[in-house]
Amino acid sequence: MSLDYVPELTASMGVTDIDRSIDWYETVLGFKLLYRADEIGWCELSTGTPGVNVGLSQVQQVPQGGGATNVWAVTEIEAAKAHLDAHGVRQDGEIQHIPGLVKLVTFYDPDGNAMMLSQSLIGEQ
């Protein structure tokens, strides 16, 4: 017997201030709040990628390091990085360029959750 998946994924991350985080994810990444469940310190936001949401769970402390890193694909990484720069988003250096494969930039939300933006170069000349 195999698992019967539905085309849906929620990437869950801990945050220390859910209100601040909702504002950041909406303003900086353009996500949209789907719902809040304040009684359990949880909310979900749509990402613009069909079937993929971000779930934020309010916690006392966000542990740094380890865990999964969400990678968001963009069409033009230089423009996306400029957008992050305009919002003062902390980043881990400049855009990494792996010729013929991908361009990447690592960035962090206000609680230090690491994420990346990627631009595929596969098939480009």
Beta strands, then each sheet from edge to edge (+ up, - down):
strand 1: 9-15
strand 2: 32-37
strand 3: 42-46
strand 4: 52-58
strand 5: 70-73
strand 6: 96-98
strand 7: 102-108
strand 8: 114-120
sheet 1: 1+ 4+ 3- 2+
sheet 2: 5+ 8+ 7- 6+
end
